[in-house]
Amino acid sequence: MIRTGAWSREGGLVARLSLAAVPVGFGQSAVLALVPVTADRIGLDAAAMGAVAFLGSIVFLLCAPAWGHCGTGWRLRRLFLVLAALMALGHGLFGIALTLDALPAAACFALLVLSRIAYGAGAAGVMPHAQAALVRETPEAARPAVLGQLSAGLSTGRILGSLVMVVGILGLAAPLVVLAASPLLLLAAPDLARAHRPAPARDGRNRGWMRAGAPLFGIGFALTFGLGQIQIVLGLFLQQRFGLGAPAAAGLGGATFALVAVTMILTQLLLVPRLGRDLGRNLRLGLAGFACGAALIACAAAPWMAMLGAAVAAAGIALATPNYTASLVARVPEHRQAAAAGWLSSVHVLGQGIGALCGGAAYAIDPALPFWTCAAMGAALAAGTALLPMRAADHRAA
C-alpha cells in the first residue's frame, strides 16, 4: 500500500480536500432528488426541469477550465471561500423558489435558472484546484491513491445528496437548510500557498500541454461517454430484458446505481492505493474492467448478472480515472495543472451529456447496443494504451 506523504506532513491534507469535494457531489444529486418536489410546487413540466439541469451542466462545462486558468494566483482557502459563497447563493435562490408561494411560476423559473448558474459557477472550480493542490503536495508515486480518495469524497457527496429527502420527514425546510449549509465544508480546505506562476512563454507553446494531454482527455471523454449511455438506458434495458413493470425496473435500476456508487468509492479507497505506481498497467486494468462489465450487462440472463456487470464496469471507471488523471498532470507544468484539471472536468461533463444523448438513440436501434458499444470502446482503449507513455515528466511544455 502506498503511504501518502502529504497525509503526515500536512495534517490530513487528503482528508480535508476530500471533505471539501463532498458538497460538489451533494449539490448535484440533492437538486435532482428534489426534482419531483420542485416540479410540484412550482408547476413546471419535465421539459422545463430538463432545461434547468442542462443549463447547469453548460455553466459547469464553461467555468471549470476558466477557474483552472484564473484561480492559480489565489491561496486555496480564499479561493474556496469564494466558491463556497457562489454555491451557497445558488442553493439559497433554489430555496427561495421553493418556499415563496406568492411568486409567479415565471419568477420561480428565473430563480431556478439563476440558482443553477451560481451553483455551477462555484462548484466547477473545486475539483480542479483540489486536484492541483494534491498533485503539488504529494509524491508522484502516491498521486493515483490521493486522487482516488478525492474522487471518493465527490462520490460520497452524490450518495448523500440522493438521500436528502430522508430528512424531508421534518418538512421541506430541513433538506433546503442542509443543502444551503453544505458549501461550508469547503472551509475545511487547508490554507495552501498559491501555485508558482512563471512569466508567460513567448515561443508560442502556451497550448503545448493540451496537445501532450490530448490522448488522456480522449480516454476521459470515452469513459464518461460510456457511463452516460449506461445511466440513461439501464432502467429501460432491465425492463425490456427481464419483462419487468416500470416500478420494478425503476427499483432495480435504483438499487443498481446505489451498488455502482458504493463500488466506486470502495475501489477508490481500498484498491487504488494498493496497486502500486504503474499508471499504464492500472489504467489498462480499469479499461478492461469497464469493457467486461458492459459486456456482462449486455448478455445478462438474470437481473443479478446485470447488477454484477454494472459493478464491474463501475470498478473499472473508478480504477482508470485517478490513473489517467495522474498521468495527465505529470505532463503539465505546475502552474498549468489546475487548468488541465479544469479542462478534464469539462471533458467529463461533455462526455456524460453526449453519452446520454447517444445512448437513447442506440437503445432505439437495439436495447443491448449501448452496452456492446461500451464494451468495444473499453477493449479498444485498453489495447491502445499499451502504446501510450503514461509518464511524461520530461515533457513540460509551458
Buried (B, 14 or more C-beta within 10 A) or exposed (E): EBEBBBBEEBEBBBBBBBBBBBBBBBBBBBBBBBBEBBBEBBEBEEEBBEBBBEBBBBBBBBBBBBBBEBBBEBBBBEBBBBBBBBBBBBBBBBBBBBEEEEBEEEBBBBBBBBBBBBBBBBBBBBBBBBBBBBBBBBEBBBBBBBBBBBBBBBBBBBBBBBBBBEBBEEEBEBBBBBBBEBBEBBEBBBEBEBBEEEEEEEEEEEEBBBEBBEBBBBBBBBBBBBBBBBBBBBBBBBBBBBEBEEEBBBBBBEEBBEBBBBBBBBBBBEBBBEBEBBBBBBBBBBBBBBBBBBBBBBBBEEBEEBBBBBBBBBBBBBBBBBBBBBBBBBBBBBBBBBBBBBBBBBBBBBBBBBBBEBBBEBBEEEBBBBBBBBBEBBBEBBEBBEEBBBBBEEBBBB
